[in-house]
Structure formats: C-alpha cells, structure tokens
Amino acid sequence: MKKGILLDVVVVVTVISMCGCEQPLGSRGKECAEMDVQKESFGKMPDGRAVDLYTLTNTHGLRARLTNYGAIVVSLEVPDRRGKLGDIVLGFDTLDEYLAGHPYFGCVVGRYGNRIGKGRFTLNGIEYQLATNNGPNHLHGRSRKLSPPDE
C-alpha cells in the first residue's frame, strides 16, 4: 500500500471514530459531521522531502494529530469524565525525535500484523527476511528481499 493511500485510510478511520455520537448512525445530526482539519509543516526528511502534521478536531473536543511520515499518530487528546483533555498516545513533538529512532511510538501496524517466527517466510519460492524486532521474531512491519538459497 502506498504511503499516501495509507495516510488517507488512517485519516478516514480517525475521522469516523472521532464522529461518534450517542445517536444511531441514520439519525446523526450536523454536529457529528463538523470537524476541523489543519495541516502544518512537521519538518523535513534528510533527503529534503517535506513531512506534514495533520490535526483533526471534532465538536466534542477530541483532537488527533497524524503525520504523513508513516501515518504516525503523534497525539490523541480525549476529554476525561470532567472534560479535561489528556493525550493518551506516547509520541514526540518533533520529526527529528522520530527520525532518531524510537520504540515505534504511534506507528500504524505495517504490512504484517502479529509475529512472524525467526523473521523469515517464503512466498512463491522467494525467501524474505524481516527485521527481528521482537526477540528472534518479527512484529508488525515490512520486509527486504533475500537472495534465494543456493542449490
């Protein structure tokens, strides 16, 4: 899935979840459809590509901040029972902090969900090696192609 499409999917899912109301789906009023979306610069990649930060805020005060760098959820602020906003996502305030390496704060699950034993699998006769980021196993990510084994 391309990054742009993945970000669109994450934004749509976030918007849908932020529009939740007590009324049934068919009777939701205008207040459930209103949402503010802001876009701002979050920094630049080492190769110069721009990274943006999107802030979505609904009428109930819930606010989500996502980047187009891996669709990372930077923060999700929700009101507690007294209406006070609190951020419930571990994340960083700057792109540089994400680029420096981190324990996958706010990352959306990659192409593979769950653990893949020893970080290896074979598909159509081609062996793939995944990052072993969960002990000897691979957890939620992407692959790099290995050379087929010698015969």
Rosetta blueprint (number, residue, H / E / L):
1 M L
2 K L
3 K H
4 G H
5 I H
6 L H
7 L H
8 D H
9 V H
10 V H
11 V H
12 V H
13 V H
14 T H
15 V H
16 I H
17 S H
18 M H
19 C L
20 G L
21 C L
22 E L
23 Q L
24 P L
25 L H
26 G H
27 S H
28 R L
29 G L
30 K H
31 E H
32 C H
33 A H
34 E L
35 M E
36 D E
37 V E
38 Q E
39 K E
40 E E
41 S E
42 F E
43 G E
44 K E
45 M L
46 P L
47 D L
48 G L
49 R L
50 A E
51 V E
52 D E
53 L E
54 Y E
55 T E
56 L E
57 T E
58 N E
59 T L
60 H L
61 G L
62 L L
63 R E
64 A E
65 R E
66 L E
67 T E
68 N L
69 Y L
70 G L
71 A L
72 I L
73 V E
74 V E
75 S E
76 L E
77 E E
78 V E
79 P E
80 D L
81 R L
82 R L
83 G L
84 K L
85 L E
86 G E
87 D E
88 I L
89 V L
90 L L
91 G L
92 F L
93 D L
94 T L
95 L H
96 D H
97 E H
98 Y H
99 L H
100 A L
101 G L
102 H L
103 P L
104 Y L
105 F L
106 G L
107 C L
108 V L
109 V L
110 G L
111 R L
112 Y L
113 G L
114 N L
115 R E
116 I E
117 G H
118 K H
119 G H
120 R E
121 F E
122 T E
123 L E
124 N L
125 G L
126 I E
127 E E
128 Y E
129 Q E
130 L E
131 A L
132 T L
133 N L
134 N E
135 G L
136 P L
137 N E
138 H E
139 L E
140 H L
141 G L
142 R L
143 S E
144 R E
145 K E
146 L L
147 S L
148 P L
149 P L
150 D L
151 E L
